[in-house]
Amino acid sequence: MIPGTAERKTEKLVVIGAGMASGRVLEHLMTEAPGAFDVTLFNAEPRGNYNRIMLSPVLSGEKTYAEIVTHDDDWYAQQGIDCRFGESIVKIDRANKVVYSNAGGVPYDKLVIATGSAPFIIPVPGKDLPGVVSYRDLDDTNTMIAAARPGAQAVVIGGGLLGLEAAAGLALRGMEVTVIHLMGHLMERQLDPSAGYLLQKALEARGIRIHCKGATKAILGTDRVEAVALEDGTVYGADLVVMAVGIRPETRIATDAHLEVARGITVDDALRTSDPAIWAVGECVEHDKQLFGLVAPLYDQARVVAASLLGHEAAFRPVQTATKLKVTGCDLFSAGDFAEGPGREDIVFRDPGRGVYKRLVIEGDRLIGAVMYGDTADGGWFFGLIKDGTDISAMRDTLIFGPAFQGGPSADPLAAVAALPPEAEICGCNGVCKGKIVSAIEGGATTLDAVRAQTKASSSCGTCTGLVEQVLAVTMGDAFVLPTAQPMCKCTRHTHEDVRRLIKAQGLKSIPAVMQELGWTSVGGCASCRPALNYYLLSDWPLDYTDDRQARFVNERNHANIQKDGTYSVVPRMWGGVTTPDELRAIADAADRYNVPMVKVTGGQRIDLLGVRKEDLPAIWADFNAAGMVSGHAYSKGLRTVKTCVGSEFCRFGTQDSTGLGIRLEKHLWGSWTPAKVKLGVSGCPRNCAEATCKDIGIVCVDSGYQISVAGAAGMDVKETELLCTVATEDEVMEIVSAFVQLYRENSRYLHRIYKFVAKTGLDWCKAQVVADLDNRRALAARFELSQSVYRTDPWAEHAAPRERAKWQPLADLSLEAAE
Amino acid sequence: MTRYLDIGPLDDIPREGARVVKTAMGCVAVFRTATDAVFALDDRCPHKGGPLSEGIVHGTSVTCPLHAWVFDMGTGAAQGADEGQVATYDVRVEAGRVLLDTSRILRERAA
């Protein structure tokens, strides 16, 4: 009993759970109405309240447990709270208002349930092995600290806030850490892909391996955990596995007591459950169909519960919350709602050099969301604008620059460059200062190229190109005219050529990486740049770029050619135009089975099934695969057909085996992706029955060997090929054709066919690269072969797999749904 | 009056992609953006009837796969020099499920 309150009627309050939410409830009660309640506090953990969100600094060794305790034994004693730590509640008897633990019953007048949440454990084989832990409380943290040995391997499953904090903490303890994340980018609930990319880069820089789009299949080990296996076949060795894939409200005792429970314990605005004598607070509750995991709304709830317990009117109104990652050196901030939506607009700022990204989402005259990485100093100010619903229309132009810029004059970039002192560095790669560029200009270098040649400024990575141009403009005044090279699209000022060069120079391997590092001015690109970027990445980093399936044009996504009515045409490969009775039977059977309205021979010597419905694609592919056939890629920006004539095998004029060479070429080149479609022809003699001299690459067999010619066209433009070289053997044909295709793949602008590529670079340059320079030819051919080691595969097999098929069906069928 | 029907989990729609819902009035394309906003539009470009669900999604716009007309998914209006409009439907996400307002689709059928 509390001294001085003995004469007051005290109510019996029982609190189940000593976490951060109930801790705050008790604080409010003790300050606002000391002695109003006789409090009994149960906690399943054998300790009182500590600041759970500071477990990460404890894990990393930056703090100790003692430093994060919020209420120590003295505090509980001073408040006269009867602490039952380490006792779990087994039952609530609502009729008699008694809660039972293993140790017996305690009566209550009012009851607060604050059981928090339990970590979600993915039900994979091996989840119960020793060495697999969740990350929720101090015991988990201590288990992880005990297991952390320098050089040992840890796998963290889950790339959300908690998982990344665990990963960073374990890395600081010297472990080799791998993070497996199911989604395409880290912290996808708080960050957009650009910020997620920067975060990933920062974590990788400190040695943490990140595996996105990774689905855990099983945890391996006999006596204890040894490795983690993913669906894609990857296996990571592991001495410790941390599961941090999410939490679910802990509602068991509420459910057993027949309180209303949805995903969490259902509460009203006063945080009362369906029983008016019982309140619930924290991560275990569901309010207005929402769950809560961050601390700010939990503290709001605590204030409301305390008021409500004391009989005051109070209502919980969820407000926007802000997130920060507690990993030293990774500055990120996200607040509000940054999803795209009708009527919403974005303001994006990127500073690739400093690794800064900021994005504001505006609706009407209000700021509704903010994501920032690298420079989060203004996060609090933006968060205030979001919470207060401030009208930002007057400061919209300079909003992204933060509070310091409000009310000031609008910045003129040229004035800023003019104000730079001569020793200011312009080009970081080559250490070129402004003064050196100005003297080069004054000495007659009046174009960007001339400045590049003389000073080396902007000649390496090129990100300072804009700055060099501004120096030119400031120095020369009106005499300088910006070069009008066509940018790739409206999302960037870079040309296709610059983008290709920078992807290589900077080692960029995903679309968000390109958009961030090259300063894209749109949020997610457009229908023009996205397929191009996806191709450039594939071409430069065939083994380890991040593919963006949704950036592919429909034909390359569905591996069939879309027709005017939305149906597709399907063309199985027919190597060199040769088929068999079995293949023809399989094609005929498929045409019957799927009611194909038209079966047609194409101009490329194959059979086209026109009018196939999207839903039928996986099944028809499976049938063709079963008959030994693969996709003809008749839809792709890639190798399509190799047209042949019969050659020396049957023809009385044929000089070489043109059919055999065509098959050999097709088997070598198939599956490869190129900037635009590529078609080949091989004719057995100069009569040219395969019409090889109007193909992208044509080979004409002659008595002495093979004439290889390139850059023909028979489309919008009609053009005869030009002779690249004449060689004596089939093997030389194979090597030169692969090298030339690779030259085209690595250097052409997306959607330019070979004849446009050759017109731009010149036939002589191509000859120098693949004919004269033997080392270069071999290197090109080797890079082509490396790429083919992964792309010479049939896309149909993957998409026709039974578990993939549902994706090809409508999401729902309401056509038979009754009208009201 | 609105009538929301649960048409499936959000996760069944790829980010920056779409799935269709079949109705007696034709297909409705349900899109999901990179940041999980959802939109529902008639799956038919007013130009030549192209299936918008197979277009490339960028931001809150979609480009028709047949002739590259671009539509604002929020309003259904064609962008740029093109003129045209696609019908839109209310759609929202609750507890990871996609709810589509089918009142218009089903009423028109009854009429």
Interface residues (C-beta under 8 A of the other chain):
Chain A: G184 D192 P193 R263 K289 F338 A339 E340 G341 P342 G343 R344 D346 S522 V523 G524 G525 C526 A527 R530 P531 D548 R549 Q550 A551 F553 V554 R557 N558 I562 K564 D565 G566 K807 P810 L811 A812 D813 L814 S815 L816 E817 A818 A819 E820
Chain B: R3 L5 I7 G8 D12 I13 P14 R15 E16 G17 R19 V20 V21 K22 T23 A24 C27 V30 T33 A34 T35 D36 A37 F39 K48 G49 G50 P51 E54 G55 I56 V57 H58 G59 T60 S61 T63 P65 L66 A68 V70 D72 M73 G74 T75 E94 A95 V98 L100 T102 S103 I105 L106 R107 R109 A110
